[in-house]
Amino acid sequence: MTQMSLSFTEAIRMALYDSLKDDESVRVFGLGVADPKAVFGTTTGLVTEFGFERVFDIPLSENAITGAAVGMAMAGLRPVMIHQRADFSFTSAEQIINQAAKTFFTSGGEFPIPLVIRMIVGRGWGQGPTHAQSPHALYASVPGLKVVMPATPEDGYSMLYNAIRDPNPVIFIEHRWSHQVQSTFSKDVRDLPLTKGQVLRSGTDLTLAALSFGVLEALKVAAILEEFGISTEVLNLRSVSPLDEDLIVKSARKTGAVAFIDTAPMQNGIFGQLNALLNEKLWGGLRKAPLGIGPMYLPVPSSPYLASQVYLTIENMVSRILGHLERPFDQSNLEHLVESMYPKKSPLGDQPDVGLVGPF
């Protein structure tokens, strides 16, 4: 197929466009879908192309609209509901957790729920404690929900396209710092199953697994670790529930050491499930206990000065891994190395480095 160079934003929009074009039952709606910003540009032009009956804005009543979306799915439609912030989904938790997740089971299989709920997570510009949460572990604990977290534009396209065709409710979580990332791919990426992960970089000394924007950070961490003689295998897990257990175990068995980067704190999160998996499948087969890396277990402050202390930096991640592997290093030299490879525009700005610009 023809290769396309797209940003993550453009890939999401193309997945929605192709889904609406290919299947008359698809509906797309959410706060801001039809306004000029078009949910970070991911729904631009869809109203003009497909009309307000299929692409539309919603009132500020997420619980009621989510209930309507479940009803739409029961009636044979394929709704895609969008939350510009994952935090907004908490107002519709009853409908997601008790209705969308369970209706197929409580109906004896009579009513599949092909519902996709897009949730956008991330950091920057002083979002504060109620606009910066990443609730994937919460939703992954609910039987009946699939939870996926794309990292790259090809993920965004293929995973959203396939999520819309899935007969089950799918929580589709995007990181806002991924939206301007560019890559080249073809529509063949649709062939990768929705809940299967990928090896993005092969290595022999360490398995570095990650989700969402953490995958992009993991690739940077791996490049820096190479300067210290550590060959790192980077896994893009893609799916939170279910986890691609075979991929994780195979890589861990190969390298003998595992670290995991999450966009949410380690406490009560996905790292616990990953750790339990490795204990069950590889007890005694690793050189080191698995290492979990994530932000502090705190509500995120609105002040960018305070928020910068909550989130981990690339040098934080590298130093933690080097320390865990008992590799000697000089902190000052490490900071210079990171800055030379991935210079920051501002430690408090709305972008991680000069090569990536956020949607605001």
Backbone hydrogen bonds, N-H to C=O, Kabsch-Sander energy under -0.5 kcal/mol:
donor,donor_aa,acceptor,acceptor_aa,energy
4,M,185,F,-3.6
6,L,4,M,-0.7
6,L,183,S,-2.3
8,F,181,V,-1.5
9,T,179,H,-2.4
11,A,7,S,-2.4
12,I,8,F,-2.4
13,R,9,T,-2.3
14,M,10,E,-2.4
15,A,11,A,-2.1
16,L,12,I,-2.2
17,Y,13,R,-2.8
18,D,14,M,-3.2
19,S,15,A,-2.0
20,L,16,L,-2.7
21,K,17,Y,-2.4
22,D,18,D,-2.6
23,D,19,S,-1.9
26,V,23,D,-1.6
27,R,78,R,-1.8
28,V,54,R,-2.8
29,F,80,V,-2.5
30,G,56,F,-1.2
31,L,82,I,-0.8
33,V,30,G,-1.7
35,D,32,G,-0.7
38,A,35,D,-1.0
39,V,32,G,-0.5
41,G,37,K,-1.8
42,T,38,A,-0.6
42,T,39,V,-1.8
43,T,38,A,-2.0
44,T,41,G,-0.7
46,L,43,T,-1.8
49,E,45,G,-2.0
50,F,46,L,-2.7
51,G,47,V,-2.8
54,R,51,G,-1.3
55,V,51,G,-1.9
56,F,28,V,-2.0
61,S,59,P,-2.5
65,I,61,S,-2.3
66,T,62,E,-2.6
67,G,63,N,-1.9
68,A,64,A,-2.2
69,A,65,I,-2.3
70,V,66,T,-2.2
71,G,67,G,-2.0
72,M,68,A,-2.5
73,A,69,A,-2.4
74,M,70,V,-2.3
75,A,71,G,-1.6
76,G,73,A,-1.3
77,L,72,M,-2.5
78,R,25,S,-2.8
80,V,27,R,-2.5
81,M,116,V,-2.8
82,I,29,F,-1.8
83,H,118,R,-3.0
84,Q,82,I,-0.5
86,A,120,I,-2.1
88,F,85,R,-1.5
89,S,86,A,-1.7
90,F,87,D,-1.5
91,T,88,F,-1.1
92,S,89,S,-1.6
93,A,90,F,-1.3
96,I,92,S,-2.2
97,I,93,A,-3.3
98,N,94,E,-2.3
99,Q,94,E,-0.8
99,Q,95,Q,-0.8
100,A,95,Q,-3.3
101,A,96,I,-1.7
103,T,99,Q,-2.2
106,T,102,K,-3.0
107,S,103,T,-1.8
108,G,105,F,-1.5
109,G,104,F,-2.7
110,E,107,S,-1.0
113,I,167,P,-0.9
115,L,113,I,-2.2
116,V,79,P,-2.3
117,I,170,V,-2.6
118,R,81,M,-2.9
118,R,116,V,-0.6
119,M,172,F,-2.8
120,I,83,H,-1.3
121,V,119,M,-0.5
121,V,174,E,-3.6
127,Q,124,G,-1.2
128,G,301,P,-0.6
131,H,128,G,-1.3
139,Y,135,P,-2.0
140,A,136,H,-2.3
141,S,137,A,-0.9
141,S,138,L,-0.7
142,V,139,Y,-1.5
145,L,142,V,-1.6
146,K,169,P,-2.3
147,V,241,S,-2.0
148,V,171,I,-2.7
149,M,238,R,-3.7
156,G,152,T,-2.8
157,Y,153,P,-2.5
158,S,154,E,-2.4
159,M,155,D,-2.8
160,L,155,D,-0.5
160,L,156,G,-1.3
161,Y,157,Y,-2.3
162,N,158,S,-2.2
163,A,159,M,-2.4
164,I,160,L,-2.1
165,R,161,Y,-0.7
166,D,162,N,-0.6
166,D,163,A,-0.9
170,V,115,L,-2.8
171,I,146,K,-3.5
172,F,117,I,-2.5
172,F,170,V,-0.7
173,I,148,V,-2.6
173,I,171,I,-0.7
174,E,119,M,-2.9
174,E,172,F,-0.5
176,R,121,V,-3.1
176,R,174,E,-0.5
178,S,175,H,-2.1
179,H,176,R,-0.8
181,V,178,S,-1.7
183,S,6,L,-2.0
185,F,4,M,-2.6
189,V,186,S,-1.6
190,R,187,K,-1.8
191,D,188,D,-2.5
192,L,189,V,-1.5
196,K,193,P,-1.5
198,Q,236,N,-2.1
200,L,198,Q,-0.7
200,L,234,V,-2.5
201,R,234,V,-1.2
205,D,231,S,-2.5
206,L,231,S,-1.5
207,T,257,A,-3.0
208,L,206,L,-0.6
208,L,233,E,-3.6
209,A,207,T,-0.6
209,A,259,A,-2.5
210,A,235,L,-1.8
211,L,261,I,-0.9
212,S,149,M,-1.1
214,G,211,L,-1.8
215,V,212,S,-1.9
216,L,212,S,-0.6
217,E,213,F,-1.7
218,A,214,G,-2.3
219,L,215,V,-1.8
220,K,216,L,-1.2
221,V,217,E,-2.7
222,A,218,A,-2.6
223,A,219,L,-1.7
224,I,220,K,-2.0
225,L,221,V,-2.7
226,E,222,A,-1.6
227,E,223,A,-0.6
227,E,224,I,-1.0
228,F,225,L,-1.4
229,G,226,E,-1.7
230,I,225,L,-2.2
231,S,229,G,-0.6
232,T,230,I,-0.7
233,E,206,L,-3.6
234,V,201,R,-1.8
234,V,232,T,-0.6
235,L,208,L,-2.2
235,L,233,E,-0.5
236,N,198,Q,-2.8
236,N,234,V,-0.5
237,L,210,A,-2.2
237,L,235,L,-0.9
239,S,237,L,-3.2
240,V,147,V,-2.9
241,S,147,V,-2.0
245,E,243,L,-1.8
248,I,244,D,-1.8
249,V,245,E,-2.7
250,K,246,D,-2.4
251,S,247,L,-2.1
252,A,248,I,-2.6
253,R,249,V,-2.5
254,K,250,K,-1.4
255,T,251,S,-2.4
256,G,252,A,-2.7
259,A,207,T,-2.7
260,F,291,L,-2.5
261,I,209,A,-2.5
262,D,260,F,-0.5
262,D,293,I,-2.5
269,G,266,M,-1.9
272,G,269,G,-0.9
273,Q,269,G,-0.7
274,L,270,I,-2.4
275,N,271,F,-2.9
276,A,272,G,-2.2
277,L,273,Q,-2.2
278,L,274,L,-2.2
279,N,275,N,-2.3
280,E,276,A,-2.2
281,K,277,L,-2.6
282,L,278,L,-2.8
283,W,279,N,-0.6
285,G,282,L,-3.1
287,R,256,G,-3.2
288,K,256,G,-0.9
291,L,258,V,-2.2
293,I,260,F,-2.9
296,M,310,V,-2.2
298,L,296,M,-2.1
307,A,303,S,-3.1
308,S,304,P,-1.8
309,Q,306,L,-1.4
310,V,306,L,-0.7
310,V,307,A,-1.1
311,Y,307,A,-1.7
317,M,313,T,-2.2
318,V,314,I,-2.6
319,S,315,E,-2.6
320,R,316,N,-2.2
321,I,317,M,-2.2
322,L,318,V,-2.9
323,G,319,S,-2.4
324,H,320,R,-2.2
325,L,321,I,-2.4
326,E,323,G,-0.9
327,R,322,L,-3.0
331,Q,329,F,-0.5
334,L,330,D,-2.3
335,E,331,Q,-2.3
336,H,332,S,-1.9
337,L,333,N,-2.2
338,V,334,L,-2.6
339,E,335,E,-2.3
340,S,336,H,-2.0
341,M,337,L,-1.8
342,Y,338,V,-3.2
349,G,346,S,-1.1
354,V,343,P,-2.4
356,L,353,D,-1.8
358,G,350,D,-0.7
